[in-house]
Amino acid sequence: MRDHVAGAGADVGARRPRVLIAGGGVAALETLLALRELAAERLELCVLAPAREFVYRPLSVLEPFATDASGGTPTPSLPLADVVAEQGATLLSGALAAVDVDAGMAVTRAGERIFYGDLVVAVGARPERAVAGALTFGAPQDAGAIAEVVRGVRAGTLRRVAFAVPDGVAWTLPLYELALRLGTERDPQGRAPELLLVTPEQAPLEAFGPEVSATARELLGEHGVALRTASMVEIYEDGLLWIELEGAAEVDALIALPRLRGPAIAGLPADADGFVPVDGFGRVAGEEGVHAAGDATAQPLKQGGLAAQLADVVAQDVVHRLLGGPRPSPFDPVLRTVLLTGGPSRFLRAHVARNGEEHEDEQVADEPLWWPPAKIHAQRLAPYLAERLLREPA
């Protein structure tokens, strides 16, 4: 067992306060970039991550459709070590398992102890299969199984494909993108597949509001995707898709989103699904010196742009707490993303509706509404990635 103690806790003498960022995804890297910008060299920054690569997951929807000679185009990624080193931070290999808040100490699954002045939990969520018999589409590693479906549609051996949103999943856009893209495929006879999307949403992409829903409904129709809202898939077996209160439909393949579970970090509060509750500044309820951002939190919408927005607030609050910087404004979530359609992309923007409020500032556009025009809108991470990853397809 090793202890990482240099720079731990509050500033003592020549020591700088240490901020430990647990995670290697969007929220973690946006926090890292923001802290480096806001605090320069006044903080010791450490990143604890189990993976070696940062993977740009929103583009994984394109991988099953790649047709190059190598058999596919991998989802863009960057070595975490390079990103962390560029920011003058330290990368530690490992996964966060527990936190001793009183001691200001994080513990990894391997038993290493890391002391901190502030901890930012950005470890993401864990996907679980939600529909029996379905192929799950929730991570880049799922692309191989989805590619088999694409090849079957192209060969004409799979004629009917369904898509299912499980109950409790609020961020549904990737499944719509997959359905729209598959709707552009044809078999050797030029026939389009028969596609069906089943969702418990009252309207397609309802998180964005009625204007975006109307656009999504129109696009689905244009791409030959039948839509059943306010519906749930119960089970898929023997080629039959059983839909609650509606009976069965014959399909050759079913693709479903996963249900997400929280990290359930020992020593930190969690809701029934393991997600970490936070306030409007990303502070973990009742735990001094602990923040959280991204999919690990109990925020209902798990989306990269929202993760980055909360990470920016967290970084400002960490600087406020440790260095006396200005107090930030609380998290005011605005959804921004690009809907990949298999044709011209759509740029979507809307304030997240809360507590029964109406959606605000809904926008649907064929041209970029922000710059760089990335699927993940992040104040610092988006331009950083735009310089290092290939340009996203329109």
Secondary structure as GFF3:
##gff-version 3
##sequence-region A 1 394
A	DSSP	beta_strand	3	4	.	.	.	ID=ss1
A	DSSP	beta_strand	18	22	.	.	.	ID=ss2
A	DSSP	alpha_helix	26	39	.	.	.	ID=ss3
A	DSSP	beta_strand	44	49	.	.	.	ID=ss4
A	DSSP	beta_strand	53	55	.	.	.	ID=ss5
A	DSSP	three_ten_helix	57	65	.	.	.	ID=ss6
A	DSSP	beta_strand	77	79	.	.	.	ID=ss7
A	DSSP	alpha_helix	80	86	.	.	.	ID=ss8
A	DSSP	beta_strand	90	93	.	.	.	ID=ss9
A	DSSP	beta_strand	96	100	.	.	.	ID=ss10
A	DSSP	beta_strand	105	108	.	.	.	ID=ss11
A	DSSP	beta_strand	113	115	.	.	.	ID=ss12
A	DSSP	beta_strand	118	121	.	.	.	ID=ss13
A	DSSP	beta_strand	126	128	.	.	.	ID=ss14
A	DSSP	beta_strand	135	136	.	.	.	ID=ss15
A	DSSP	three_ten_helix	140	142	.	.	.	ID=ss16
A	DSSP	alpha_helix	143	155	.	.	.	ID=ss17
A	DSSP	beta_strand	160	164	.	.	.	ID=ss18
A	DSSP	alpha_helix	173	182	.	.	.	ID=ss19
A	DSSP	beta_strand	194	198	.	.	.	ID=ss20
A	DSSP	three_ten_helix	206	208	.	.	.	ID=ss21
A	DSSP	alpha_helix	210	222	.	.	.	ID=ss22
A	DSSP	beta_strand	225	228	.	.	.	ID=ss23
A	DSSP	beta_strand	233	237	.	.	.	ID=ss24
A	DSSP	beta_strand	240	243	.	.	.	ID=ss25
A	DSSP	beta_strand	247	250	.	.	.	ID=ss26
A	DSSP	beta_strand	253	256	.	.	.	ID=ss27
A	DSSP	beta_strand	259	261	.	.	.	ID=ss28
A	DSSP	beta_strand	290	292	.	.	.	ID=ss29
A	DSSP	three_ten_helix	294	296	.	.	.	ID=ss30
A	DSSP	alpha_helix	304	323	.	.	.	ID=ss31
A	DSSP	beta_strand	334	339	.	.	.	ID=ss32
A	DSSP	beta_strand	346	351	.	.	.	ID=ss33
A	DSSP	beta_strand	360	365	.	.	.	ID=ss34
A	DSSP	alpha_helix	381	386	.	.	.	ID=ss35
###
